[in-house]
Amino acid sequence: MKSLIQNINDNLKTKGIDPIEANKNIKDIELKDIVDNTDYIKK
Protein backbone atom coordinates (compact mmCIF):
# COMPACT_ATOMS: atom_id res chain seq x y z
CA MET A 1 0.00 0.00 0.00
CA LYS A 2 1.34 3.41 -0.95
CA SER A 3 1.95 6.01 1.69
CA LEU A 4 -0.31 9.05 1.93
CA ILE A 5 2.54 11.31 0.82
CA GLN A 6 3.32 9.13 -2.21
CA ASN A 7 -0.38 9.12 -3.09
CA ILE A 8 -0.53 12.93 -2.87
CA ASN A 9 2.61 13.23 -5.00
CA ASP A 10 1.08 10.93 -7.63
CA ASN A 11 -2.13 13.00 -7.59
CA LEU A 12 -0.15 16.21 -8.09
CA LYS A 13 1.82 14.65 -10.97
CA THR A 14 -1.45 13.53 -12.57
CA LYS A 15 -2.57 17.18 -12.53
CA GLY A 16 0.76 18.21 -14.07
CA ILE A 17 2.07 19.74 -10.84
CA ASP A 18 5.63 18.97 -9.75
CA PRO A 19 5.35 17.92 -6.06
CA ILE A 20 8.68 19.57 -5.17
CA GLU A 21 7.69 22.87 -6.80
CA ALA A 22 4.23 22.66 -5.23
CA ASN A 23 5.82 22.12 -1.83
CA LYS A 24 7.87 25.31 -2.30
CA ASN A 25 4.69 27.20 -3.23
CA ILE A 26 2.32 26.42 -0.34
CA LYS A 27 0.05 29.23 -1.58
CA ASP A 28 -1.03 26.92 -4.42
CA ILE A 29 -4.75 26.44 -3.71
CA GLU A 30 -4.84 22.71 -4.43
CA LEU A 31 -1.87 22.10 -2.14
CA LYS A 32 -3.52 24.21 0.58
CA ASP A 33 -6.60 21.98 0.27
CA ILE A 34 -4.41 18.92 0.83
CA VAL A 35 -2.91 20.53 3.95
CA ASP A 36 -6.39 21.42 5.26
CA ASN A 37 -7.57 17.85 4.65
CA THR A 38 -4.54 16.44 6.47
CA ASP A 39 -5.27 18.66 9.48
CA TYR A 40 -8.87 17.46 9.44
CA ILE A 41 -7.83 13.79 9.38
CA LYS A 42 -5.58 14.34 12.43
CA LYS A 43 -8.47 15.70 14.53
JOZI-V518138 format. One record per residue. N is the residue number from 1. RES is the residue in one letter. PHI is phi in whole degrees, 0 to 359 (none if undefined). PSI is psi in degrees with one decimal (* if undefined). BURIAL is I if it has 16 or more other C-alpha atoms within 10 Angstrom, else O. Layout:
# JOZI-V518138
N RES PHI PSI BURIAL
N RES PHI PSI BURIAL
This chain:
# JOZI-V518138
1 M none 134.1 O
2 K 286 150.3 O
3 S 288 160.1 O
4 L 302 -42.8 O
5 I 296 -43.3 O
6 Q 297 -39.4 O
7 N 298 -44.3 O
8 I 297 -44.6 O
9 N 301 -43.2 I
10 D 297 -40.6 O
11 N 297 -41.6 O
12 L 296 -43.4 I
13 K 297 -37.4 O
14 T 299 -35.0 O
15 K 275 2.7 O
16 G 79 22.6 O
17 I 252 128.0 O
18 D 284 119.6 O
19 P 305 -38.7 I
20 I 292 -43.4 O
21 E 294 -40.9 O
22 A 298 -38.1 I
23 N 295 -34.2 O
24 K 289 -27.5 O
25 N 248 74.5 O
26 I 295 -14.3 O
27 K 287 -13.8 O
28 D 305 124.0 O
29 I 302 -45.1 O
30 E 296 -38.7 O
31 L 293 -39.2 I
32 K 300 -40.4 O
33 D 299 -40.3 O
34 I 297 -43.9 O
35 V 298 -45.3 O
36 D 300 -43.2 O
37 N 296 -38.6 O
38 T 296 -42.6 O
39 D 299 -39.6 O
40 Y 295 -41.8 O
41 I 298 -36.6 O
42 K 293 -27.5 O
43 K 289 * O
